[in-house]
């Protein structure tokens, strides 16, 4: 195929209120921001996004768009490298990598559409579907909400569900007991502290959670505390995985996490770690270190690379993002039998933006 020249990326931002007040161990929020990028080439249009702030959109317009336009739509590695080079003096972590993520995701969607392939086929499939875990159980939920949400997922056939802990540590064992009662033995129970505990506190909580067969303890301490994570991994209860990595913005972060032996499962987020390109880099590192990979949030973005990543264990079916993606995109995937099945009849991510429906949330 001859060179297919990229247009200037178009960027838009949407702020969607939550359906109820939400909080975790270290943060409270009442809305979620989505930064959408659309790029055209060869008569096709690709879309990608990140859950980020308006500053991310400004960076894309001012810094990345001039780098991307007029390049070959098929040569994603070269465009990705040019974007990374362009933000050298801004730093890779945070907004810069989220901006690259949104653009890179759009580039992969566009390339797949140009080739008339679902993205998982373009990347090369390792599996037909990606297991998911239902994720919510916010610390702002009362017992009725907690039981209804987690129990509902278990009834729908989810084999794994996750709840938030850490805001009121003295209440956490009782909340975990409530969650276990709601799901019974139908699903594995995960907890996520979002770095709210100290090291010794997290060790004590791990022992308390083990009574309720908690199988996954995410960010028991700050994800920047690799020694603390390693302590939990070495001294925590048998059968309880320690997980972190959602705040990884580049492959160097993932490599340091793996070299430190800090996690049983590494998380990566294609809306933060410089897109599908960065996510597949994390997958390669996990293979090299023989550590499983888990996709963080944004299920309609992760379903396709998850089916192509050999070390993948599962992806997060996060309540907020499932809701937003179903509201704003035609083709957003819904879990079936505890897994996401990419629609192989639709090219790219298989998503079409509902522009009229989204207008009310535009910034």
Buried (B, 14 or more C-beta within 10 A) or exposed (E): EEEBEBBEBBBBBBEBEBEEEBBBBBEEBEEBBBBBBBBBBBEBBBBBBBBBBEBBBBBBBEBBBEBBEEBBBBBBEEBBEBBBEBBEEBEBBBBBBBBBBBBBBBBBBBBBBBBEBBBBBBBEBBBEBBBBBBBBBBBBBEEEBBBEBBBBBBEEEBBBBBBBBBBEBEEBBEBBBBBBEBBEEBBBBBBBBBBBBBBEBBBBBBBBBBEBBBBBBBBBBBBEBBEBBBBBBEEBBEEBBBBBBBBBBBBEBBBEBBEEBBBBBBBBBBBBBBBBBBBBBBBBBBEEBEBBBBBBBBBBBBBBBBBBBEBBBBBBBBBBBBBBBBBBBEBBBEBEEBBBBBBEEBBBBBBBBBEEEBEEBEE
